[in-house]
Every structure is written in C-alpha cells, then in structure tokens.
Amino acid sequence: MDEGTLLADGFGEALIGTGYRCGQPEIAVYDIKKCISLLQQQDMSYEEAVEYLDFNVFGAWVGERTPIFVDLKEEVN
C-alpha cells in the first residue's frame, strides 16, 4: 500500500488487501465479517455491530481513497 492509502481506524485485523480500479488510486479492502467480529470483541452484539458499521463506517465518504468493505462469499463444495 502506498502512504496515501486511507485506513479504517480500529479495523487493522480485518484488512485483507488492496483494491485497484482503472485510473484511480489504490484503496484498502476490509472483510465485513472480520469487522463485525472485532466490534463484538468490544462487547457489541451482532446487531449493534452491523448497525455501527452501516451508520458510522459504510456511510462515511472521505474521498476517492475511501476504503471498501466486502462480504466474502463462502466457498461451496
């Protein structure tokens, strides 16, 4: 990651990589399930964690380097 990449405070353990888009700067990519787990470790219920993410994290736009949060598809065999 270059030094201009924005990171989400408190979610370092949920960082899964870097995203790239044509003609755009790289962005940090986070796993939503890991973010929820980190919030639950701070004594939030699952519902409180989801609400917190929806309102305080997903709804925050800080420019073209705003991190992206993904819900990873579980593998089906």
mmCIF file of the N, C-alpha and C atoms, coordinates in Angstrom:
data_MODEL
# 
_entry.id   MODEL 
# 
loop_
_atom_site.group_PDB 
_atom_site.id 
_atom_site.type_symbol 
_atom_site.label_atom_id 
_atom_site.label_alt_id 
_atom_site.label_comp_id 
_atom_site.label_asym_id 
_atom_site.label_entity_id 
_atom_site.label_seq_id 
_atom_site.pdbx_PDB_ins_code 
_atom_site.Cartn_x 
_atom_site.Cartn_y 
_atom_site.Cartn_z 
_atom_site.occupancy 
_atom_site.B_iso_or_equiv 
_atom_site.pdbx_formal_charge 
_atom_site.auth_seq_id 
_atom_site.auth_comp_id 
_atom_site.auth_asym_id 
_atom_site.auth_atom_id 
_atom_site.pdbx_PDB_model_num 
ATOM 1   N N  . MET A 1 1  ? 0.842   -1.180  0.000   1.00 0.00 ? 1  MET A N  1 
ATOM 2   C CA . MET A 1 1  ? 0.000   0.000   0.000   1.00 0.00 ? 1  MET A CA 1 
ATOM 3   C C  . MET A 1 1  ? 0.884   1.238   0.000   1.00 0.00 ? 1  MET A C  1 
ATOM 4   N N  . ASP A 1 2  ? 0.461   2.218   -0.785  1.00 0.00 ? 2  ASP A N  1 
ATOM 5   C CA . ASP A 1 2  ? 1.250   3.446   -0.756  1.00 0.00 ? 2  ASP A CA 1 
ATOM 6   C C  . ASP A 1 2  ? 0.848   4.278   0.456   1.00 0.00 ? 2  ASP A C  1 
ATOM 7   N N  . GLU A 1 3  ? 1.637   5.270   0.765   1.00 0.00 ? 3  GLU A N  1 
ATOM 8   C CA . GLU A 1 3  ? 1.405   6.012   2.006   1.00 0.00 ? 3  GLU A CA 1 
ATOM 9   C C  . GLU A 1 3  ? 0.168   6.896   1.967   1.00 0.00 ? 3  GLU A C  1 
ATOM 10  N N  . GLY A 1 4  ? -0.447  7.099   0.818   1.00 0.00 ? 4  GLY A N  1 
ATOM 11  C CA . GLY A 1 4  ? -1.666  7.885   0.732   1.00 0.00 ? 4  GLY A CA 1 
ATOM 12  C C  . GLY A 1 4  ? -2.933  7.080   0.939   1.00 0.00 ? 4  GLY A C  1 
ATOM 13  N N  . THR A 1 5  ? -2.791  5.763   1.058   1.00 0.00 ? 5  THR A N  1 
ATOM 14  C CA . THR A 1 5  ? -3.966  4.902   1.226   1.00 0.00 ? 5  THR A CA 1 
ATOM 15  C C  . THR A 1 5  ? -4.601  5.156   2.589   1.00 0.00 ? 5  THR A C  1 
ATOM 16  N N  . LEU A 1 6  ? -5.909  5.374   2.603   1.00 0.00 ? 6  LEU A N  1 
ATOM 17  C CA . LEU A 1 6  ? -6.628  5.608   3.861   1.00 0.00 ? 6  LEU A CA 1 
ATOM 18  C C  . LEU A 1 6  ? -6.990  4.280   4.508   1.00 0.00 ? 6  LEU A C  1 
ATOM 19  N N  . LEU A 1 7  ? -6.807  4.209   5.817   1.00 0.00 ? 7  LEU A N  1 
ATOM 20  C CA . LEU A 1 7  ? -7.130  3.005   6.574   1.00 0.00 ? 7  LEU A CA 1 
ATOM 21  C C  . LEU A 1 7  ? -8.267  3.303   7.541   1.00 0.00 ? 7  LEU A C  1 
ATOM 22  N N  . ALA A 1 8  ? -9.066  2.291   7.819   1.00 0.00 ? 8  ALA A N  1 
ATOM 23  C CA . ALA A 1 8  ? -10.183 2.431   8.753   1.00 0.00 ? 8  ALA A CA 1 
ATOM 24  C C  . ALA A 1 8  ? -9.673  2.202   10.177  1.00 0.00 ? 8  ALA A C  1 
ATOM 25  N N  . ASP A 1 9  ? -9.830  3.197   11.023  1.00 0.00 ? 9  ASP A N  1 
ATOM 26  C CA . ASP A 1 9  ? -9.361  3.105   12.411  1.00 0.00 ? 9  ASP A CA 1 
ATOM 27  C C  . ASP A 1 9  ? -10.019 1.950   13.146  1.00 0.00 ? 9  ASP A C  1 
ATOM 28  N N  . GLY A 1 10 ? -9.204  1.152   13.830  1.00 0.00 ? 10 GLY A N  1 
ATOM 29  C CA . GLY A 1 10 ? -9.710  0.082   14.668  1.00 0.00 ? 10 GLY A CA 1 
ATOM 30  C C  . GLY A 1 10 ? -10.001 -1.227  13.951  1.00 0.00 ? 10 GLY A C  1 
ATOM 31  N N  . PHE A 1 11 ? -9.768  -1.274  12.636  1.00 0.00 ? 11 PHE A N  1 
ATOM 32  C CA . PHE A 1 11 ? -10.090 -2.476  11.883  1.00 0.00 ? 11 PHE A CA 1 
ATOM 33  C C  . PHE A 1 11 ? -8.868  -3.105  11.206  1.00 0.00 ? 11 PHE A C  1 
ATOM 34  N N  . GLY A 1 12 ? -7.703  -2.863  11.749  1.00 0.00 ? 12 GLY A N  1 
ATOM 35  C CA . GLY A 1 12 ? -6.467  -3.380  11.153  1.00 0.00 ? 12 GLY A CA 1 
ATOM 36  C C  . GLY A 1 12 ? -6.473  -4.886  10.941  1.00 0.00 ? 12 GLY A C  1 
ATOM 37  N N  . GLU A 1 13 ? -7.056  -5.629  11.879  1.00 0.00 ? 13 GLU A N  1 
ATOM 38  C CA . GLU A 1 13 ? -7.081  -7.094  11.753  1.00 0.00 ? 13 GLU A CA 1 
ATOM 39  C C  . GLU A 1 13 ? -8.049  -7.568  10.670  1.00 0.00 ? 13 GLU A C  1 
ATOM 40  N N  . ALA A 1 14 ? -8.918  -6.682  10.196  1.00 0.00 ? 14 ALA A N  1 
ATOM 41  C CA . ALA A 1 14 ? -9.886  -7.039  9.157   1.00 0.00 ? 14 ALA A CA 1 
ATOM 42  C C  . ALA A 1 14 ? -9.405  -6.641  7.761   1.00 0.00 ? 14 ALA A C  1 
ATOM 43  N N  . LEU A 1 15 ? -8.251  -5.989  7.680   1.00 0.00 ? 15 LEU A N  1 
ATOM 44  C CA . LEU A 1 15 ? -7.688  -5.580  6.396   1.00 0.00 ? 15 LEU A CA 1 
ATOM 45  C C  . LEU A 1 15 ? -7.259  -6.828  5.627   1.00 0.00 ? 15 LEU A C  1 
ATOM 46  N N  . ILE A 1 16 ? -7.792  -6.997  4.420   1.00 0.00 ? 16 ILE A N  1 
ATOM 47  C CA . ILE A 1 16 ? -7.474  -8.208  3.649   1.00 0.00 ? 16 ILE A CA 1 
ATOM 48  C C  . ILE A 1 16 ? -6.680  -7.920  2.387   1.00 0.00 ? 16 ILE A C  1 
ATOM 49  N N  . GLY A 1 17 ? -6.496  -6.657  2.058   1.00 0.00 ? 17 GLY A N  1 
ATOM 50  C CA . GLY A 1 17 ? -5.700  -6.371  0.869   1.00 0.00 ? 17 GLY A CA 1 
ATOM 51  C C  . GLY A 1 17 ? -5.913  -4.976  0.336   1.00 0.00 ? 17 GLY A C  1 
ATOM 52  N N  . THR A 1 18 ? -5.524  -4.835  -0.927  1.00 0.00 ? 18 THR A N  1 
ATOM 53  C CA . THR A 1 18 ? -5.588  -3.565  -1.616  1.00 0.00 ? 18 THR A CA 1 
ATOM 54  C C  . THR A 1 18 ? -6.436  -3.720  -2.864  1.00 0.00 ? 18 THR A C  1 
ATOM 55  N N  . GLY A 1 19 ? -7.280  -2.742  -3.138  1.00 0.00 ? 19 GLY A N  1 
ATOM 56  C CA . GLY A 1 19 ? -8.110  -2.765  -4.337  1.00 0.00 ? 19 GLY A CA 1 
ATOM 57  C C  . GLY A 1 19 ? -7.588  -1.778  -5.365  1.00 0.00 ? 19 GLY A C  1 
ATOM 58  N N  . TYR A 1 20 ? -7.782  -2.120  -6.612  1.00 0.00 ? 20 TYR A N  1 
ATOM 59  C CA . TYR A 1 20 ? -7.321  -1.278  -7.715  1.00 0.00 ? 20 TYR A CA 1 
ATOM 60  C C  . TYR A 1 20 ? -8.445  -1.071  -8.706  1.00 0.00 ? 20 TYR A C  1 
ATOM 61  N N  . ARG A 1 21 ? -8.560  0.164   -9.220  1.00 0.00 ? 21 ARG A N  1 
ATOM 62  C CA . ARG A 1 21 ? -9.540  0.499   -10.244 1.00 0.00 ? 21 ARG A CA 1 
ATOM 63  C C  . ARG A 1 21 ? -8.829  1.299   -11.321 1.00 0.00 ? 21 ARG A C  1 
ATOM 64  N N  . CYS A 1 22 ? -9.264  1.156   -12.528 1.00 0.00 ? 22 CYS A N  1 
ATOM 65  C CA . CYS A 1 22 ? -8.654  1.841   -13.661 1.00 0.00 ? 22 CYS A CA 1 
ATOM 66  C C  . CYS A 1 22 ? -8.609  3.351   -13.426 1.00 0.00 ? 22 CYS A C  1 
ATOM 67  N N  . GLY A 1 23 ? -7.419  3.907   -13.459 1.00 0.00 ? 23 GLY A N  1 
ATOM 68  C CA . GLY A 1 23 ? -7.259  5.344   -13.349 1.00 0.00 ? 23 GLY A CA 1 
ATOM 69  C C  . GLY A 1 23 ? -7.497  5.928   -11.973 1.00 0.00 ? 23 GLY A C  1 
ATOM 70  N N  . GLN A 1 24 ? -7.643  5.084   -10.966 1.00 0.00 ? 24 GLN A N  1 
ATOM 71  C CA . GLN A 1 24 ? -7.913  5.545   -9.603  1.00 0.00 ? 24 GLN A CA 1 
ATOM 72  C C  . GLN A 1 24 ? -6.786  5.100   -8.675  1.00 0.00 ? 24 GLN A C  1 
ATOM 73  N N  . PRO A 1 25 ? -6.601  5.825   -7.568  1.00 0.00 ? 25 PRO A N  1 
ATOM 74  C CA . PRO A 1 25 ? -5.585  5.383   -6.607  1.00 0.00 ? 25 PRO A CA 1 
ATOM 75  C C  . PRO A 1 25 ? -6.017  4.086   -5.918  1.00 0.00 ? 25 PRO A C  1 
ATOM 76  N N  . GLU A 1 26 ? -5.048  3.361   -5.390  1.00 0.00 ? 26 GLU A N  1 
ATOM 77  C CA . GLU A 1 26 ? -5.378  2.119   -4.685  1.00 0.00 ? 26 GLU A CA 1 
ATOM 78  C C  . GLU A 1 26 ? -6.161  2.417   -3.408  1.00 0.00 ? 26 GLU A C  1 
ATOM 79  N N  . ILE A 1 27 ? -6.962  1.425   -2.990  1.00 0.00 ? 27 ILE A N  1 
ATOM 80  C CA . ILE A 1 27 ? -7.776  1.587   -1.784  1.00 0.00 ? 27 ILE A CA 1 
ATOM 81  C C  . ILE A 1 27 ? -7.634  0.353   -0.895  1.00 0.00 ? 27 ILE A C  1 
ATOM 82  N N  . ALA A 1 28 ? -7.781  0.573   0.395   1.00 0.00 ? 28 ALA A N  1 
ATOM 83  C CA . ALA A 1 28 ? -7.742  -0.523  1.362   1.00 0.00 ? 28 ALA A CA 1 
ATOM 84  C C  . ALA A 1 28 ? -9.048  -1.309  1.272   1.00 0.00 ? 28 ALA A C  1 
ATOM 85  N N  . VAL A 1 29 ? -8.952  -2.638  1.433   1.00 0.00 ? 29 VAL A N  1 
ATOM 86  C CA . VAL A 1 29 ? -10.113 -3.515  1.358   1.00 0.00 ? 29 VAL A CA 1 
ATOM 87  C C  . VAL A 1 29 ? -10.228 -4.289  2.676   1.00 0.00 ? 29 VAL A C  1 
ATOM 88  N N  . TYR A 1 30 ? -11.429 -4.279  3.258   1.00 0.00 ? 30 TYR A N  1 
ATOM 89  C CA . TYR A 1 30 ? -11.680 -4.925  4.541   1.00 0.00 ? 30 TYR A CA 1 
ATOM 90  C C  . TYR A 1 30 ? -12.758 -5.991  4.419   1.00 0.00 ? 30 TYR A C  1 
ATOM 91  N N  . ASP A 1 31 ? -12.652 -7.021  5.241   1.00 0.00 ? 31 ASP A N  1 
ATOM 92  C CA . ASP A 1 31 ? -13.631 -8.106  5.322   1.00 0.00 ? 31 ASP A CA 1 
ATOM 93  C C  . ASP A 1 31 ? -14.704 -7.712  6.347   1.00 0.00 ? 31 ASP A C  1 
ATOM 94  N N  . ILE A 1 32 ? -15.945 -7.605  5.890   1.00 0.00 ? 32 ILE A N  1 
ATOM 95  C CA . ILE A 1 32 ? -17.045 -7.183  6.764   1.00 0.00 ? 32 ILE A CA 1 
ATOM 96  C C  . ILE A 1 32 ? -17.211 -8.128  7.961   1.00 0.00 ? 32 ILE A C  1 
ATOM 97  N N  . LYS A 1 33 ? -17.145 -9.432  7.728   1.00 0.00 ? 33 LYS A N  1 
ATOM 98  C CA . LYS A 1 33 ? -17.335 -10.386 8.834   1.00 0.00 ? 33 LYS A CA 1 
ATOM 99  C C  . LYS A 1 33 ? -16.263 -10.196 9.908   1.00 0.00 ? 33 LYS A C  1 
ATOM 100 N N  . LYS A 1 34 ? -15.038 -9.912  9.492   1.00 0.00 ? 34 LYS A N  1 
ATOM 101 C CA . LYS A 1 34 ? -13.972 -9.673  10.466  1.00 0.00 ? 34 LYS A CA 1 
ATOM 102 C C  . LYS A 1 34 ? -14.212 -8.361  11.211  1.00 0.00 ? 34 LYS A C  1 
ATOM 103 N N  . CYS A 1 35 ? -14.742 -7.361  10.521  1.00 0.00 ? 35 CYS A N  1 
ATOM 104 C CA . CYS A 1 35 ? -15.067 -6.091  11.181  1.00 0.00 ? 35 CYS A CA 1 
ATOM 105 C C  . CYS A 1 35 ? -16.126 -6.307  12.251  1.00 0.00 ? 35 CYS A C  1 
ATOM 106 N N  . ILE A 1 36 ? -17.155 -7.079  11.912  1.00 0.00 ? 36 ILE A N  1 
ATOM 107 C CA . ILE A 1 36 ? -18.207 -7.382  12.882  1.00 0.00 ? 36 ILE A CA 1 
ATOM 108 C C  . ILE A 1 36 ? -17.624 -8.110  14.088  1.00 0.00 ? 36 ILE A C  1 
ATOM 109 N N  . SER A 1 37 ? -16.774 -9.081  13.836  1.00 0.00 ? 37 SER A N  1 
ATOM 110 C CA . SER A 1 37 ? -16.141 -9.828  14.920  1.00 0.00 ? 37 SER A CA 1 
ATOM 111 C C  . SER A 1 37 ? -15.328 -8.910  15.832  1.00 0.00 ? 37 SER A C  1 
ATOM 112 N N  . LEU A 1 38 ? -14.582 -7.979  15.250  1.00 0.00 ? 38 LEU A N  1 
ATOM 113 C CA . LEU A 1 38 ? -13.796 -7.044  16.060  1.00 0.00 ? 38 LEU A CA 1 
ATOM 114 C C  . LEU A 1 38 ? -14.694 -6.179  16.934  1.00 0.00 ? 38 LEU A C  1 
ATOM 115 N N  . LEU A 1 39 ? -15.819 -5.743  16.395  1.00 0.00 ? 39 LEU A N  1 
ATOM 116 C CA . LEU A 1 39 ? -16.752 -4.946  17.194  1.00 0.00 ? 39 LEU A CA 1 
ATOM 117 C C  . LEU A 1 39 ? -17.402 -5.777  18.294  1.00 0.00 ? 39 LEU A C  1 
ATOM 118 N N  . GLN A 1 40 ? -17.690 -7.043  18.005  1.00 0.00 ? 40 GLN A N  1 
ATOM 119 C CA . GLN A 1 40 ? -18.264 -7.921  19.028  1.00 0.00 ? 40 GLN A CA 1 
ATOM 120 C C  . GLN A 1 40 ? -17.266 -8.145  20.169  1.00 0.00 ? 40 GLN A C  1 
ATOM 121 N N  . GLN A 1 41 ? -15.992 -8.122  19.860  1.00 0.00 ? 41 GLN A N  1 
ATOM 122 C CA . GLN A 1 41 ? -14.969 -8.261  20.900  1.00 0.00 ? 41 GLN A CA 1 
ATOM 123 C C  . GLN A 1 41 ? -14.952 -7.045  21.826  1.00 0.00 ? 41 GLN A C  1 
ATOM 124 N N  . GLN A 1 42 ? -15.597 -5.965  21.389  1.00 0.00 ? 42 GLN A N  1 
ATOM 125 C CA . GLN A 1 42 ? -15.716 -4.748  22.204  1.00 0.00 ? 42 GLN A CA 1 
ATOM 126 C C  . GLN A 1 42 ? -17.079 -4.702  22.900  1.00 0.00 ? 42 GLN A C  1 
ATOM 127 N N  . ASP A 1 43 ? -17.665 -5.889  23.086  1.00 0.00 ? 43 ASP A N  1 
ATOM 128 C CA . ASP A 1 43 ? -18.937 -6.048  23.798  1.00 0.00 ? 43 ASP A CA 1 
ATOM 129 C C  . ASP A 1 43 ? -20.164 -5.511  23.062  1.00 0.00 ? 43 ASP A C  1 
ATOM 130 N N  . MET A 1 44 ? -20.109 -5.487  21.735  1.00 0.00 ? 44 MET A N  1 
ATOM 131 C CA . MET A 1 44 ? -21.303 -5.172  20.958  1.00 0.00 ? 44 MET A CA 1 
ATOM 132 C C  . MET A 1 44 ? -21.971 -6.477  20.566  1.00 0.00 ? 44 MET A C  1 
ATOM 133 N N  . SER A 1 45 ? -23.289 -6.460  20.495  1.00 0.00 ? 45 SER A N  1 
ATOM 134 C CA . SER A 1 45 ? -23.996 -7.620  19.959  1.00 0.00 ? 45 SER A CA 1 
ATOM 135 C C  . SER A 1 45 ? -23.795 -7.623  18.442  1.00 0.00 ? 45 SER A C  1 
ATOM 136 N N  . TYR A 1 46 ? -24.178 -8.713  17.797  1.00 0.00 ? 46 TYR A N  1 
ATOM 137 C CA . TYR A 1 46 ? -24.077 -8.783  16.338  1.00 0.00 ? 46 TYR A CA 1 
ATOM 138 C C  . TYR A 1 46 ? -24.876 -7.647  15.702  1.00 0.00 ? 46 TYR A C  1 
ATOM 139 N N  . GLU A 1 47 ? -26.096 -7.445  16.171  1.00 0.00 ? 47 GLU A N  1 
ATOM 140 C CA . GLU A 1 47 ? -26.962 -6.409  15.612  1.00 0.00 ? 47 GLU A CA 1 
ATOM 141 C C  . GLU A 1 47 ? -26.368 -5.018  15.828  1.00 0.00 ? 47 GLU A C  1 
ATOM 142 N N  . GLU A 1 48 ? -25.814 -4.767  17.010  1.00 0.00 ? 48 GLU A N  1 
ATOM 143 C CA . GLU A 1 48 ? -25.184 -3.469  17.283  1.00 0.00 ? 48 GLU A CA 1 
ATOM 144 C C  . GLU A 1 48 ? -23.976 -3.247  16.382  1.00 0.00 ? 48 GLU A C  1 
ATOM 145 N N  . ALA A 1 49 ? -23.203 -4.298  16.153  1.00 0.00 ? 49 ALA A N  1 
ATOM 146 C CA . ALA A 1 49 ? -22.024 -4.190  15.302  1.00 0.00 ? 49 ALA A CA 1 
ATOM 147 C C  . ALA A 1 49 ? -22.416 -3.865  13.859  1.00 0.00 ? 49 ALA A C  1 
ATOM 148 N N  . VAL A 1 50 ? -23.445 -4.546  13.354  1.00 0.00 ? 50 VAL A N  1 
ATOM 149 C CA . VAL A 1 50 ? -23.912 -4.291  11.989  1.00 0.00 ? 50 VAL A CA 1 
ATOM 150 C C  . VAL A 1 50 ? -24.434 -2.855  11.875  1.00 0.00 ? 50 VAL A C  1 
ATOM 151 N N  . GLU A 1 51 ? -25.215 -2.423  12.853  1.00 0.00 ? 51 GLU A N  1 
ATOM 152 C CA . GLU A 1 51 ? -25.748 -1.058  12.838  1.00 0.00 ? 51 GLU A CA 1 
ATOM 153 C C  . GLU A 1 51 ? -24.617 -0.031  12.898  1.00 0.00 ? 51 GLU A C  1 
ATOM 154 N N  . TYR A 1 52 ? -23.625 -0.288  13.740  1.00 0.00 ? 52 TYR A N  1 
ATOM 155 C CA . TYR A 1 52 ? -22.473 0.618   13.852  1.00 0.00 ? 52 TYR A CA 1 
ATOM 156 C C  . TYR A 1 52 ? -21.761 0.728   12.507  1.00 0.00 ? 52 TYR A C  1 
ATOM 157 N N  . LEU A 1 53 ? -21.508 -0.409  11.869  1.00 0.00 ? 53 LEU A N  1 
ATOM 158 C CA . LEU A 1 53 ? -20.832 -0.392  10.573  1.00 0.00 ? 53 LEU A CA 1 
ATOM 159 C C  . LEU A 1 53 ? -21.665 0.353   9.537   1.00 0.00 ? 53 LEU A C  1 
ATOM 160 N N  . ASP A 1 54 ? -22.953 0.051   9.460   1.00 0.00 ? 54 ASP A N  1 
ATOM 161 C CA . ASP A 1 54 ? -23.827 0.700   8.488   1.00 0.00 ? 54 ASP A CA 1 
ATOM 162 C C  . ASP A 1 54 ? -23.807 2.219   8.638   1.00 0.00 ? 54 ASP A C  1 
ATOM 163 N N  . PHE A 1 55 ? -23.942 2.689   9.856   1.00 0.00 ? 55 PHE A N  1 
ATOM 164 C CA . PHE A 1 55 ? -24.080 4.119   10.093  1.00 0.00 ? 55 PHE A CA 1 
ATOM 165 C C  . PHE A 1 55 ? -22.740 4.853   10.111  1.00 0.00 ? 55 PHE A C  1 
ATOM 166 N N  . ASN A 1 56 ? -21.771 4.314   10.837  1.00 0.00 ? 56 ASN A N  1 
ATOM 167 C CA . ASN A 1 56 ? -20.516 5.037   11.081  1.00 0.00 ? 56 ASN A CA 1 
ATOM 168 C C  . ASN A 1 56 ? -19.382 4.727   10.117  1.00 0.00 ? 56 ASN A C  1 
ATOM 169 N N  . VAL A 1 57 ? -19.446 3.596   9.463   1.00 0.00 ? 57 VAL A N  1 
ATOM 170 C CA . VAL A 1 57 ? -18.325 3.194   8.609   1.00 0.00 ? 57 VAL A CA 1 
ATOM 171 C C  . VAL A 1 57 ? -18.721 3.205   7.138   1.00 0.00 ? 57 VAL A C  1 
ATOM 172 N N  . PHE A 1 58 ? -19.721 2.425   6.770   1.00 0.00 ? 58 PHE A N  1 
ATOM 173 C CA . PHE A 1 58 ? -20.119 2.342   5.368   1.00 0.00 ? 58 PHE A CA 1 
ATOM 174 C C  . PHE A 1 58 ? -20.646 3.681   4.854   1.00 0.00 ? 58 PHE A C  1 
ATOM 175 N N  . GLY A 1 59 ? -21.240 4.450   5.727   1.00 0.00 ? 59 GLY A N  1 
ATOM 176 C CA . GLY A 1 59 ? -21.810 5.734   5.330   1.00 0.00 ? 59 GLY A CA 1 
ATOM 177 C C  . GLY A 1 59 ? -20.815 6.876   5.298   1.00 0.00 ? 59 GLY A C  1 
ATOM 178 N N  . ALA A 1 60 ? -19.566 6.617   5.616   1.00 0.00 ? 60 ALA A N  1 
ATOM 179 C CA . ALA A 1 60 ? -18.552 7.672   5.648   1.00 0.00 ? 60 ALA A CA 1 
ATOM 180 C C  . ALA A 1 60 ? -17.821 7.739   4.302   1.00 0.00 ? 60 ALA A C  1 
ATOM 181 N N  . TRP A 1 61 ? -17.896 8.877   3.648   1.00 0.00 ? 61 TRP A N  1 
ATOM 182 C CA . TRP A 1 61 ? -17.168 9.094   2.408   1.00 0.00 ? 61 TRP A CA 1 
ATOM 183 C C  . TRP A 1 61 ? -16.068 10.099  2.699   1.00 0.00 ? 61 TRP A C  1 
ATOM 184 N N  . VAL A 1 62 ? -14.828 9.695   2.491   1.00 0.00 ? 62 VAL A N  1 
ATOM 185 C CA . VAL A 1 62 ? -13.694 10.583  2.758   1.00 0.00 ? 62 VAL A CA 1 
ATOM 186 C C  . VAL A 1 62 ? -12.865 10.800  1.496   1.00 0.00 ? 62 VAL A C  1 
ATOM 187 N N  . GLY A 1 63 ? -13.523 10.692  0.355   1.00 0.00 ? 63 GLY A N  1 
ATOM 188 C CA . GLY A 1 63 ? -12.850 10.938  -0.911  1.00 0.00 ? 63 GLY A CA 1 
ATOM 189 C C  . GLY A 1 63 ? -12.585 9.672   -1.693  1.00 0.00 ? 63 GLY A C  1 
ATOM 190 N N  . GLU A 1 64 ? -11.869 9.844   -2.796  1.00 0.00 ? 64 GLU A N  1 
ATOM 191 C CA . GLU A 1 64 ? -11.652 8.717   -3.705  1.00 0.00 ? 64 GLU A CA 1 
ATOM 192 C C  . GLU A 1 64 ? -10.840 7.576   -3.096  1.00 0.00 ? 64 GLU A C  1 
ATOM 193 N N  . ARG A 1 65 ? -10.214 7.817   -1.970  1.00 0.00 ? 65 ARG A N  1 
ATOM 194 C CA . ARG A 1 65 ? -9.446  6.755   -1.306  1.00 0.00 ? 65 ARG A CA 1 
ATOM 195 C C  . ARG A 1 65 ? -10.210 6.124   -0.145  1.00 0.00 ? 65 ARG A C  1 
ATOM 196 N N  . THR A 1 66 ? -11.508 6.370   -0.070  1.00 0.00 ? 66 THR A N  1 
ATOM 197 C CA . THR A 1 66 ? -12.337 5.751   0.965   1.00 0.00 ? 66 THR A CA 1 
ATOM 198 C C  . THR A 1 66 ? -12.201 4.232   0.858   1.00 0.00 ? 66 THR A C  1 
ATOM 199 N N  . PRO A 1 67 ? -11.898 3.549   1.955   1.00 0.00 ? 67 PRO A N  1 
ATOM 200 C CA . PRO A 1 67 ? -11.768 2.082   1.911   1.00 0.00 ? 67 PRO A CA 1 
ATOM 201 C C  . PRO A 1 67 ? -13.063 1.413   1.461   1.00 0.00 ? 67 PRO A C  1 
ATOM 202 N N  . ILE A 1 68 ? -12.919 0.197   0.994   1.00 0.00 ? 68 ILE A N  1 
ATOM 203 C CA . ILE A 1 68 ? -14.078 -0.608  0.594   1.00 0.00 ? 68 ILE A CA 1 
ATOM 204 C C  . ILE A 1 68 ? -14.194 -1.790  1.551   1.00 0.00 ? 68 ILE A C  1 
ATOM 205 N N  . PHE A 1 69 ? -15.421 -2.185  1.807   1.00 0.00 ? 69 PHE A N  1 
ATOM 206 C CA . PHE A 1 69 ? -15.708 -3.299  2.716   1.00 0.00 ? 69 PHE A CA 1 
ATOM 207 C C  . PHE A 1 69 ? -16.447 -4.361  1.926   1.00 0.00 ? 69 PHE A C  1 
ATOM 208 N N  . VAL A 1 70 ? -15.949 -5.600  1.986   1.00 0.00 ? 70 VAL A N  1 
ATOM 209 C CA . VAL A 1 70 ? -16.543 -6.674  1.185   1.00 0.00 ? 70 VAL A CA 1 
ATOM 210 C C  . VAL A 1 70 ? -17.081 -7.783  2.071   1.00 0.00 ? 70 VAL A C  1 
ATOM 211 N N  . ASP A 1 71 ? -18.152 -8.385  1.588   1.00 0.00 ? 71 ASP A N  1 
ATOM 212 C CA . ASP A 1 71 ? -18.742 -9.550  2.229   1.00 0.00 ? 71 ASP A CA 1 
ATOM 213 C C  . ASP A 1 71 ? -18.276 -10.743 1.389   1.00 0.00 ? 71 ASP A C  1 
ATOM 214 N N  . LEU A 1 72 ? -17.273 -11.431 1.873   1.00 0.00 ? 72 LEU A N  1 
ATOM 215 C CA . LEU A 1 72 ? -16.691 -12.530 1.119   1.00 0.00 ? 72 LEU A CA 1 
ATOM 216 C C  . LEU A 1 72 ? -17.646 -13.707 1.002   1.00 0.00 ? 72 LEU A C  1 
ATOM 217 N N  . LYS A 1 73 ? -17.760 -14.220 -0.187  1.00 0.00 ? 73 LYS A N  1 
ATOM 218 C CA . LYS A 1 73 ? -18.589 -15.382 -0.444  1.00 0.00 ? 73 LYS A CA 1 
ATOM 219 C C  . LYS A 1 73 ? -17.933 -16.609 0.165   1.00 0.00 ? 73 LYS A C  1 
ATOM 220 N N  . GLU A 1 74 ? -18.711 -17.380 0.881   1.00 0.00 ? 74 GLU A N  1 
ATOM 221 C CA . GLU A 1 74 ? -18.174 -18.604 1.460   1.00 0.00 ? 74 GLU A CA 1 
ATOM 222 C C  . GLU A 1 74 ? -18.088 -19.660 0.382   1.00 0.00 ? 74 GLU A C  1 
ATOM 223 N N  . GLU A 1 75 ? -17.026 -20.422 0.419   1.00 0.00 ? 75 GLU A N  1 
ATOM 224 C CA . GLU A 1 75 ? -16.838 -21.462 -0.593  1.00 0.00 ? 75 GLU A CA 1 
ATOM 225 C C  . GLU A 1 75 ? -17.878 -22.571 -0.425  1.00 0.00 ? 75 GLU A C  1 
ATOM 226 N N  . VAL A 1 76 ? -18.401 -23.004 -1.544  1.00 0.00 ? 76 VAL A N  1 
ATOM 227 C CA . VAL A 1 76 ? -19.366 -24.101 -1.555  1.00 0.00 ? 76 VAL A CA 1 
ATOM 228 C C  . VAL A 1 76 ? -18.730 -25.224 -2.352  1.00 0.00 ? 76 VAL A C  1 
ATOM 229 N N  . ASN A 1 77 ? -18.634 -26.401 -1.731  1.00 0.00 ? 77 ASN A N  1 
ATOM 230 C CA . ASN A 1 77 ? -18.020 -27.535 -2.424  1.00 0.00 ? 77 ASN A CA 1 
ATOM 231 C C  . ASN A 1 77 ? -19.077 -28.463 -2.979  1.00 0.00 ? 77 ASN A C  1 
# 
